[in-house]
Each structure stands twice: as C-alpha cells, then as structure tokens.
Amino acid sequence: MRSRDKKGITLFESVAAITIVGLVAISALEAVGAEMRTAERARRALEVEALATQRLDALELLNDQELQVVPDSVATGTFDAPMDEYSWTIESEAVGDQPGVYDVALNINWENGSYPIRTKIYRRPRLLQRALR
C-alpha cells in the first residue's frame, strides 16, 4: 500500500470552485443590474409625474374658449433643460352634453416611451358667465 498524505487540491476541485464563484458572480451582477433598472424606472416616474403636473397646472390658466381650441404653444412643446429629453402633447375635446366640461388627454413623451393622462376640466362657459351678471 502506498500511503501518501494528500497535499493541495485536484484539478477537478479547482474547476468546481471556479464554477461556483462564477455562478455567484453572475447572480450578483444580475441583481445589481435589476436594481439599477428599478432605480431608473423610479427616477423616470418621478420626473414624468412632476412634468405632467406642471402641464396640468398650466391648463388651469386657460379659459373656456381656449380649451375648445388649445393654442399651439400649449398643445405641444418640449421642456426646458435639464428635462429637454421630454416633450408633451395635449388634446382637449368638449364633452357633448355638458357645457364647459372638457376631456383632456395629456401625453408626456421621451425617446423610449410615453406617459398618458386623461382628465376632465370644467370651465364656466361664456354664455353662463354673461347670464349670471
């Protein structure tokens, strides 16, 4: 019988260890990548929500006639830097049986997507304003 003390590691053990380390590293990189994508989506959502709120606030300044035919400067445009990668479009349509009620569609757009919002806005029609005076 040959008795030898086993010293060192075999080639098989080293390949198995490298494989395990590689799999763990790949899993860690995928987790970090997923976290970065989630953070990017969250940042984008916050920016777009703030920009949409800004555009809806600007619509509050329009009167009944301007909501019937939205001025070009309000209907489309791009945001100032550093948000210049975003643009918007606004469409307004009178709700048929409700004077002064408008269905407003706002889209915030960027290179790879868009964020649509639909809302209703009420403005007292001019005829009602004159009749109340």
VMD Tcl script that builds the backbone (N, CA, C; Angstrom):
set m [mol new atoms 399]
animate dup $m
set s [atomselect $m all]
$s set {name element resname resid chain x y z} {
  {N N MET 1 A 0.817 -1.175 0.000}
  {CA C MET 1 A 0.000 0.000 0.000}
  {C C MET 1 A 0.860 1.237 0.000}
  {N N ARG 2 A 0.389 2.108 -0.848}
  {CA C ARG 2 A 1.085 3.387 -0.863}
  {C C ARG 2 A 0.348 4.360 0.016}
  {N N SER 3 A 1.010 4.857 0.931}
  {CA C SER 3 A 0.364 5.846 1.785}
  {C C SER 3 A 1.008 7.188 1.522}
  {N N ARG 4 A 0.190 8.067 1.065}
  {CA C ARG 4 A 0.654 9.436 0.809}
  {C C ARG 4 A -0.318 10.386 1.458}
  {N N ASP 5 A 0.210 11.392 2.040}
  {CA C ASP 5 A -0.656 12.449 2.554}
  {C C ASP 5 A -1.117 13.286 1.369}
  {N N LYS 6 A -2.379 13.555 1.363}
  {CA C LYS 6 A -2.928 14.348 0.277}
  {C C LYS 6 A -2.587 15.801 0.534}
  {N N LYS 7 A -1.876 16.410 -0.394}
  {CA C LYS 7 A -1.487 17.801 -0.274}
  {C C LYS 7 A -2.023 18.548 -1.484}
  {N N GLY 8 A -2.576 19.751 -1.267}
  {CA C GLY 8 A -3.058 20.563 -2.369}
  {C C GLY 8 A -4.446 20.141 -2.816}
  {N N ILE 9 A -4.865 20.708 -3.921}
  {CA C ILE 9 A -6.190 20.398 -4.448}
  {C C ILE 9 A -6.047 19.811 -5.845}
  {N N THR 10 A -7.052 19.069 -6.213}
  {CA C THR 10 A -7.024 18.459 -7.542}
  {C C THR 10 A -7.570 19.436 -8.572}
  {N N LEU 11 A -7.347 19.110 -9.812}
  {CA C LEU 11 A -7.855 19.939 -10.908}
  {C C LEU 11 A -9.376 19.990 -10.872}
  {N N PHE 12 A -10.008 18.896 -10.580}
  {CA C PHE 12 A -11.466 18.845 -10.516}
  {C C PHE 12 A -11.993 19.779 -9.429}
  {N N GLU 13 A -11.362 19.781 -8.276}
  {CA C GLU 13 A -11.797 20.659 -7.181}
  {C C GLU 13 A -11.636 22.132 -7.556}
  {N N SER 14 A -10.577 22.468 -8.219}
  {CA C SER 14 A -10.368 23.865 -8.601}
  {C C SER 14 A -11.385 24.299 -9.666}
  {N N VAL 15 A -11.707 23.448 -10.626}
  {CA C VAL 15 A -12.714 23.775 -11.643}
  {C C VAL 15 A -14.086 23.939 -10.984}
  {N N ALA 16 A -14.410 23.066 -10.055}
  {CA C ALA 16 A -15.690 23.168 -9.356}
  {C C ALA 16 A -15.770 24.474 -8.562}
  {N N ALA 17 A -14.685 24.843 -7.902}
  {CA C ALA 17 A -14.680 26.091 -7.128}
  {C C ALA 17 A -14.830 27.309 -8.035}
  {N N ILE 18 A -14.125 27.304 -9.156}
  {CA C ILE 18 A -14.228 28.430 -10.095}
  {C C ILE 18 A -15.637 28.514 -10.669}
  {N N THR 19 A -16.250 27.391 -10.943}
  {CA C THR 19 A -17.628 27.376 -11.455}
  {C C THR 19 A -18.587 27.968 -10.435}
  {N N ILE 20 A -18.442 27.589 -9.198}
  {CA C ILE 20 A -19.316 28.110 -8.140}
  {C C ILE 20 A -19.128 29.619 -7.989}
  {N N VAL 21 A -17.888 30.076 -7.969}
  {CA C VAL 21 A -17.613 31.510 -7.853}
  {C C VAL 21 A -18.202 32.253 -9.061}
  {N N GLY 22 A -18.069 31.697 -10.249}
  {CA C GLY 22 A -18.619 32.319 -11.452}
  {C C GLY 22 A -20.130 32.444 -11.396}
  {N N LEU 23 A -20.813 31.401 -10.963}
  {CA C LEU 23 A -22.272 31.439 -10.855}
  {C C LEU 23 A -22.728 32.473 -9.832}
  {N N VAL 24 A -22.038 32.539 -8.712}
  {CA C VAL 24 A -22.376 33.531 -7.689}
  {C C VAL 24 A -22.148 34.950 -8.226}
  {N N ALA 25 A -21.050 35.142 -8.952}
  {CA C ALA 25 A -20.752 36.465 -9.514}
  {C C ALA 25 A -21.804 36.871 -10.540}
  {N N ILE 26 A -22.222 35.952 -11.391}
  {CA C ILE 26 A -23.251 36.249 -12.384}
  {C C ILE 26 A -24.566 36.612 -11.698}
  {N N SER 27 A -24.931 35.879 -10.678}
  {CA C SER 27 A -26.162 36.181 -9.939}
  {C C SER 27 A -26.094 37.552 -9.288}
  {N N ALA 28 A -24.952 37.872 -8.718}
  {CA C ALA 28 A -24.788 39.180 -8.080}
  {C C ALA 28 A -24.874 40.304 -9.105}
  {N N LEU 29 A -24.261 40.127 -10.270}
  {CA C LEU 29 A -24.320 41.144 -11.317}
  {C C LEU 29 A -25.744 41.321 -11.840}
  {N N GLU 30 A -26.476 40.240 -11.993}
  {CA C GLU 30 A -27.871 40.348 -12.429}
  {C C GLU 30 A -28.711 41.072 -11.389}
  {N N ALA 31 A -28.473 40.827 -10.114}
  {CA C ALA 31 A -29.213 41.514 -9.057}
  {C C ALA 31 A -28.913 43.013 -9.061}
  {N N VAL 32 A -27.655 43.370 -9.234}
  {CA C VAL 32 A -27.267 44.780 -9.288}
  {C C VAL 32 A -27.882 45.437 -10.522}
  {N N GLY 33 A -27.864 44.743 -11.655}
  {CA C GLY 33 A -28.466 45.280 -12.876}
  {C C GLY 33 A -29.960 45.500 -12.718}
  {N N ALA 34 A -30.644 44.555 -12.093}
  {CA C ALA 34 A -32.078 44.704 -11.853}
  {C C ALA 34 A -32.352 45.891 -10.933}
  {N N GLU 35 A -31.527 46.063 -9.932}
  {CA C GLU 35 A -31.681 47.196 -9.006}
  {C C GLU 35 A -31.473 48.516 -9.743}
  {N N MET 36 A -30.503 48.566 -10.636}
  {CA C MET 36 A -30.250 49.791 -11.397}
  {C C MET 36 A -31.417 50.096 -12.336}
  {N N ARG 37 A -31.986 49.076 -12.966}
  {CA C ARG 37 A -33.145 49.299 -13.835}
  {C C ARG 37 A -34.347 49.784 -13.028}
  {N N THR 38 A -34.541 49.237 -11.853}
  {CA C THR 38 A -35.638 49.667 -10.991}
  {C C THR 38 A -35.437 51.115 -10.558}
  {N N ALA 39 A -34.223 51.474 -10.204}
  {CA C ALA 39 A -33.936 52.858 -9.813}
  {C C ALA 39 A -34.168 53.814 -10.979}
  {N N GLU 40 A -33.810 53.405 -12.176}
  {CA C GLU 40 A -34.030 54.240 -13.371}
  {C C GLU 40 A -35.511 54.423 -13.635}
  {N N ARG 41 A -36.298 53.352 -13.502}
  {CA C ARG 41 A -37.746 53.473 -13.695}
  {C C ARG 41 A -38.363 54.377 -12.640}
  {N N ALA 42 A -37.909 54.281 -11.414}
  {CA C ALA 42 A -38.433 55.136 -10.347}
  {C C ALA 42 A -38.083 56.600 -10.605}
  {N N ARG 43 A -36.857 56.862 -11.038}
  {CA C ARG 43 A -36.447 58.238 -11.346}
  {C C ARG 43 A -37.296 58.786 -12.483}
  {N N ARG 44 A -37.480 57.979 -13.513}
  {CA C ARG 44 A -38.279 58.403 -14.673}
  {C C ARG 44 A -39.716 58.687 -14.251}
  {N N ALA 45 A -40.288 57.821 -13.426}
  {CA C ALA 45 A -41.674 58.010 -12.981}
  {C C ALA 45 A -41.828 59.306 -12.195}
  {N N LEU 46 A -40.885 59.610 -11.323}
  {CA C LEU 46 A -40.955 60.861 -10.550}
  {C C LEU 46 A -40.844 62.081 -11.455}
  {N N GLU 47 A -39.919 62.039 -12.400}
  {CA C GLU 47 A -39.754 63.165 -13.316}
  {C C GLU 47 A -41.002 63.375 -14.164}
  {N N VAL 48 A -41.517 62.298 -14.729}
  {CA C VAL 48 A -42.673 62.400 -15.616}
  {C C VAL 48 A -43.907 62.864 -14.852}
  {N N GLU 49 A -44.081 62.380 -13.648}
  {CA C GLU 49 A -45.230 62.814 -12.840}
  {C C GLU 49 A -45.144 64.301 -12.527}
  {N N ALA 50 A -43.970 64.788 -12.206}
  {CA C ALA 50 A -43.793 66.221 -11.937}
  {C C ALA 50 A -44.052 67.049 -13.192}
  {N N LEU 51 A -43.568 66.587 -14.346}
  {CA C LEU 51 A -43.784 67.312 -15.599}
  {C C LEU 51 A -45.257 67.309 -15.990}
  {N N ALA 52 A -45.934 66.192 -15.787}
  {CA C ALA 52 A -47.365 66.121 -16.090}
  {C C ALA 52 A -48.155 67.068 -15.190}
  {N N THR 53 A -47.798 67.132 -13.930}
  {CA C THR 53 A -48.456 68.045 -13.005}
  {C C THR 53 A -48.234 69.494 -13.432}
  {N N GLN 54 A -47.032 69.798 -13.878}
  {CA C GLN 54 A -46.732 71.151 -14.360}
  {C C GLN 54 A -47.628 71.509 -15.545}
  {N N ARG 55 A -47.790 70.597 -16.492}
  {CA C ARG 55 A -48.626 70.874 -17.668}
  {C C ARG 55 A -50.095 70.992 -17.281}
  {N N LEU 56 A -50.569 70.155 -16.368}
  {CA C LEU 56 A -51.959 70.256 -15.921}
  {C C LEU 56 A -52.199 71.568 -15.180}
  {N N ASP 57 A -51.218 72.019 -14.403}
  {CA C ASP 57 A -51.337 73.311 -13.727}
  {C C ASP 57 A -51.415 74.451 -14.737}
  {N N ALA 58 A -50.660 74.338 -15.837}
  {CA C ALA 58 A -50.699 75.366 -16.884}
  {C C ALA 58 A -52.074 75.412 -17.547}
  {N N LEU 59 A -52.747 74.269 -17.643}
  {CA C LEU 59 A -54.090 74.245 -18.223}
  {C C LEU 59 A -55.097 75.001 -17.362}
  {N N GLU 60 A -54.820 75.127 -16.089}
  {CA C GLU 60 A -55.722 75.864 -15.201}
  {C C GLU 60 A -55.839 77.334 -15.593}
  {N N LEU 61 A -54.846 77.835 -16.339}
  {CA C LEU 61 A -54.857 79.232 -16.760}
  {C C LEU 61 A -55.705 79.466 -18.008}
  {N N LEU 62 A -56.130 78.415 -18.677}
  {CA C LEU 62 A -56.910 78.555 -19.902}
  {C C LEU 62 A -58.383 78.769 -19.594}
  {N N ASN 63 A -59.027 79.599 -20.401}
  {CA C ASN 63 A -60.464 79.808 -20.224}
  {C C ASN 63 A -61.242 78.828 -21.107}
  {N N ASP 64 A -62.560 78.981 -21.100}
  {CA C ASP 64 A -63.428 78.062 -21.829}
  {C C ASP 64 A -63.128 78.052 -23.323}
  {N N GLN 65 A -62.957 79.217 -23.935}
  {CA C GLN 65 A -62.685 79.282 -25.373}
  {C C GLN 65 A -61.341 78.655 -25.725}
  {N N GLU 66 A -60.348 78.863 -24.884}
  {CA C GLU 66 A -59.024 78.292 -25.153}
  {C C GLU 66 A -59.020 76.774 -25.006}
  {N N LEU 67 A -59.882 76.244 -24.153}
  {CA C LEU 67 A -59.975 74.785 -24.045}
  {C C LEU 67 A -60.703 74.170 -25.236}
  {N N GLN 68 A -61.562 74.950 -25.901}
  {CA C GLN 68 A -62.241 74.445 -27.096}
  {C C GLN 68 A -61.237 74.209 -28.217}
  {N N VAL 69 A -60.314 75.153 -28.398}
  {CA C VAL 69 A -59.233 75.027 -29.373}
  {C C VAL 69 A -57.946 75.402 -28.643}
  {N N VAL 70 A -57.204 74.407 -28.207}
  {CA C VAL 70 A -56.000 74.636 -27.400}
  {C C VAL 70 A -54.949 75.336 -28.263}
  {N N PRO 71 A -54.391 76.463 -27.773}
  {CA C PRO 71 A -53.355 77.162 -28.548}
  {C C PRO 71 A -52.150 76.255 -28.807}
  {N N ASP 72 A -51.500 76.467 -29.956}
  {CA C ASP 72 A -50.360 75.629 -30.341}
  {C C ASP 72 A -49.262 75.612 -29.287}
  {N N SER 73 A -49.008 76.752 -28.647}
  {CA C SER 73 A -47.934 76.816 -27.652}
  {C C SER 73 A -48.257 75.990 -26.414}
  {N N VAL 74 A -49.522 75.697 -26.201}
  {CA C VAL 74 A -49.942 74.867 -25.068}
  {C C VAL 74 A -50.140 73.419 -25.508}
  {N N ALA 75 A -50.529 73.221 -26.768}
  {CA C ALA 75 A -50.865 71.878 -27.253}
  {C C ALA 75 A -49.651 70.973 -27.395}
  {N N THR 76 A -48.507 71.520 -27.799}
  {CA C THR 76 A -47.304 70.702 -27.959}
  {C C THR 76 A -46.093 71.517 -27.541}
  {N N GLY 77 A -45.053 70.824 -27.169}
  {CA C GLY 77 A -43.811 71.502 -26.823}
  {C C GLY 77 A -42.820 70.580 -26.160}
  {N N THR 78 A -41.666 71.138 -25.854}
  {CA C THR 78 A -40.634 70.413 -25.118}
  {C C THR 78 A -40.324 71.181 -23.847}
  {N N PHE 79 A -39.816 70.478 -22.880}
  {CA C PHE 79 A -39.480 71.089 -21.606}
  {C C PHE 79 A -38.076 71.675 -21.671}
  {N N ASP 80 A -37.825 72.650 -20.798}
  {CA C ASP 80 A -36.503 73.275 -20.732}
  {C C ASP 80 A -35.490 72.308 -20.133}
  {N N ALA 81 A -34.207 72.589 -20.383}
  {CA C ALA 81 A -33.113 71.794 -19.812}
  {C C ALA 81 A -33.191 71.883 -18.297}
  {N N PRO 82 A -32.913 70.876 -17.591}
  {CA C PRO 82 A -32.323 69.586 -17.955}
  {C C PRO 82 A -33.351 68.525 -18.350}
  {N N MET 83 A -34.617 68.904 -18.471}
  {CA C MET 83 A -35.672 67.947 -18.823}
  {C C MET 83 A -35.997 67.987 -20.313}
  {N N ASP 84 A -35.047 68.419 -21.136}
  {CA C ASP 84 A -35.321 68.607 -22.551}
  {C C ASP 84 A -35.431 67.303 -23.341}
  {N N GLU 85 A -35.246 66.166 -22.694}
  {CA C GLU 85 A -35.486 64.893 -23.379}
  {C C GLU 85 A -36.982 64.578 -23.437}
  {N N TYR 86 A -37.790 65.336 -22.692}
  {CA C TYR 86 A -39.230 65.118 -22.626}
  {C C TYR 86 A -39.963 66.140 -23.484}
  {N N SER 87 A -41.085 65.713 -24.041}
  {CA C SER 87 A -41.974 66.621 -24.759}
  {C C SER 87 A -43.402 66.301 -24.333}
  {N N TRP 88 A -44.357 67.147 -24.740}
  {CA C TRP 88 A -45.740 66.891 -24.376}
  {C C TRP 88 A -46.660 67.180 -25.553}
  {N N THR 89 A -47.822 66.549 -25.507}
  {CA C THR 89 A -48.932 66.856 -26.399}
  {C C THR 89 A -50.202 66.893 -25.566}
  {N N ILE 90 A -51.057 67.844 -25.872}
  {CA C ILE 90 A -52.322 67.998 -25.153}
  {C C ILE 90 A -53.433 68.099 -26.182}
  {N N GLU 91 A -54.487 67.344 -25.959}
  {CA C GLU 91 A -55.694 67.430 -26.782}
  {C C GLU 91 A -56.874 67.645 -25.854}
  {N N SER 92 A -57.755 68.538 -26.258}
  {CA C SER 92 A -58.937 68.848 -25.463}
  {C C SER 92 A -60.168 68.685 -26.338}
  {N N GLU 93 A -61.184 68.055 -25.795}
  {CA C GLU 93 A -62.413 67.809 -26.537}
  {C C GLU 93 A -63.596 68.061 -25.608}
  {N N ALA 94 A -64.545 68.832 -26.100}
  {CA C ALA 94 A -65.734 69.118 -25.292}
  {C C ALA 94 A -66.537 67.837 -25.082}
  {N N VAL 95 A -67.041 67.686 -23.862}
  {CA C VAL 95 A -67.928 66.571 -23.572}
  {C C VAL 95 A -69.299 66.983 -24.087}
  {N N GLY 96 A -69.854 66.185 -24.992}
  {CA C GLY 96 A -71.039 66.546 -25.766}
  {C C GLY 96 A -72.188 67.189 -25.022}
  {N N ASP 97 A -72.666 66.580 -23.983}
  {CA C ASP 97 A -73.887 67.065 -23.345}
  {C C ASP 97 A -73.633 67.928 -22.111}
  {N N GLN 98 A -72.412 68.266 -21.827}
  {CA C GLN 98 A -72.060 69.028 -20.641}
  {C C GLN 98 A -71.351 70.322 -21.034}
  {N N PRO 99 A -72.033 71.463 -21.053}
  {CA C PRO 99 A -71.354 72.706 -21.414}
  {C C PRO 99 A -70.235 73.028 -20.415}
  {N N GLY 100 A -69.084 73.388 -20.952}
  {CA C GLY 100 A -67.959 73.776 -20.108}
  {C C GLY 100 A -67.119 72.628 -19.593}
  {N N VAL 101 A -67.474 71.381 -19.917}
  {CA C VAL 101 A -66.709 70.218 -19.467}
  {C C VAL 101 A -65.883 69.711 -20.640}
  {N N TYR 102 A -64.601 69.493 -20.398}
  {CA C TYR 102 A -63.678 69.076 -21.446}
  {C C TYR 102 A -62.940 67.823 -21.024}
  {N N ASP 103 A -62.796 66.918 -21.966}
  {CA C ASP 103 A -61.980 65.716 -21.775}
  {C C ASP 103 A -60.584 66.060 -22.288}
  {N N VAL 104 A -59.615 66.039 -21.413}
  {CA C VAL 104 A -58.253 66.450 -21.755}
  {C C VAL 104 A -57.342 65.224 -21.733}
  {N N ALA 105 A -56.590 65.052 -22.827}
  {CA C ALA 105 A -55.606 63.969 -22.923}
  {C C ALA 105 A -54.223 64.602 -22.973}
  {N N LEU 106 A -53.393 64.259 -22.011}
  {CA C LEU 106 A -52.022 64.764 -21.917}
  {C C LEU 106 A -51.078 63.586 -22.062}
  {N N ASN 107 A -50.090 63.724 -22.942}
  {CA C ASN 107 A -49.052 62.704 -23.112}
  {C C ASN 107 A -47.696 63.342 -22.875}
  {N N ILE 108 A -46.935 62.773 -21.950}
  {CA C ILE 108 A -45.537 63.152 -21.772}
  {C C ILE 108 A -44.731 62.085 -22.508}
  {N N ASN 109 A -43.910 62.512 -23.463}
  {CA C ASN 109 A -43.166 61.576 -24.317}
  {C C ASN 109 A -41.669 61.714 -24.088}
  {N N TRP 110 A -40.959 60.609 -24.282}
  {CA C TRP 110 A -39.498 60.593 -24.293}
  {C C TRP 110 A -39.071 59.542 -25.294}
  {N N GLU 111 A -37.786 59.369 -25.445}
  {CA C GLU 111 A -37.242 58.525 -26.511}
  {C C GLU 111 A -37.854 57.133 -26.558}
  {N N ASN 112 A -37.979 56.478 -25.433}
  {CA C ASN 112 A -38.432 55.085 -25.422}
  {C C ASN 112 A -39.788 54.876 -24.777}
  {N N GLY 113 A -40.583 55.928 -24.649}
  {CA C GLY 113 A -41.867 55.706 -24.006}
  {C C GLY 113 A -42.721 56.944 -23.924}
  {N N SER 114 A -43.864 56.765 -23.284}
  {CA C SER 114 A -44.768 57.877 -23.048}
  {C C SER 114 A -45.572 57.614 -21.788}
  {N N TYR 115 A -46.135 58.692 -21.262}
  {CA C TYR 115 A -46.922 58.632 -20.037}
  {C C TYR 115 A -48.235 59.354 -20.317}
  {N N PRO 116 A -49.323 58.622 -20.568}
  {CA C PRO 116 A -50.595 59.271 -20.878}
  {C C PRO 116 A -51.428 59.553 -19.623}
  {N N ILE 117 A -52.097 60.687 -19.643}
  {CA C ILE 117 A -53.032 61.048 -18.577}
  {C C ILE 117 A -54.303 61.557 -19.239}
  {N N ARG 118 A -55.439 61.127 -18.737}
  {CA C ARG 118 A -56.727 61.660 -19.175}
  {C C ARG 118 A -57.421 62.232 -17.955}
  {N N THR 119 A -58.023 63.392 -18.150}
  {CA C THR 119 A -58.732 64.032 -17.052}
  {C C THR 119 A -59.861 64.871 -17.612}
  {N N LYS 120 A -60.723 65.322 -16.769}
  {CA C LYS 120 A -61.803 66.227 -17.142}
  {C C LYS 120 A -61.528 67.577 -16.490}
  {N N ILE 121 A -61.834 68.645 -17.234}
  {CA C ILE 121 A -61.668 70.005 -16.725}
  {C C ILE 121 A -62.978 70.745 -16.957}
  {N N TYR 122 A -63.382 71.521 -15.975}
  {CA C TYR 122 A -64.592 72.333 -16.117}
  {C C TYR 122 A -64.226 73.809 -16.122}
  {N N ARG 123 A -64.793 74.543 -17.080}
  {CA C ARG 123 A -64.713 75.997 -17.133}
  {C C ARG 123 A -66.117 76.514 -17.366}
  {N N ARG 124 A -66.486 77.530 -16.632}
  {CA C ARG 124 A -67.799 78.111 -16.823}
  {C C ARG 124 A -67.872 78.695 -18.232}
  {N N PRO 125 A -68.837 78.244 -19.039}
  {CA C PRO 125 A -68.946 78.776 -20.401}
  {C C PRO 125 A -69.278 80.264 -20.386}
  {N N ARG 126 A -68.885 80.973 -21.435}
  {CA C ARG 126 A -69.095 82.419 -21.516}
  {C C ARG 126 A -70.565 82.778 -21.438}
  {N N LEU 127 A -71.429 82.011 -22.071}
  {CA C LEU 127 A -72.864 82.320 -22.035}
  {C C LEU 127 A -73.380 82.316 -20.608}
  {N N LEU 128 A -72.937 81.360 -19.813}
  {CA C LEU 128 A -73.353 81.304 -18.420}
  {C C LEU 128 A -72.764 82.459 -17.629}
  {N N GLN 129 A -71.557 82.874 -17.957}
  {CA C GLN 129 A -70.937 83.991 -17.250}
  {C C GLN 129 A -71.717 85.277 -17.494}
  {N N ARG 130 A -72.144 85.522 -18.736}
  {CA C ARG 130 A -72.908 86.739 -19.056}
  {C C ARG 130 A -74.285 86.701 -18.407}
  {N N ALA 131 A -74.913 85.525 -18.405}
  {CA C ALA 131 A -76.233 85.408 -17.835}
  {C C ALA 131 A -76.228 85.646 -16.323}
  {N N LEU 132 A -75.108 85.321 -15.662}
  {CA C LEU 132 A -75.019 85.493 -14.217}
  {C C LEU 132 A -74.771 86.934 -13.808}
  {N N ARG 133 A -74.349 87.789 -14.725}
  {CA C ARG 133 A -74.041 89.192 -14.384}
  {C C ARG 133 A -75.251 90.039 -14.313}
}
mol reanalyze $m
mol bondsrecalc $m
mol representation Tube
mol addrep $m
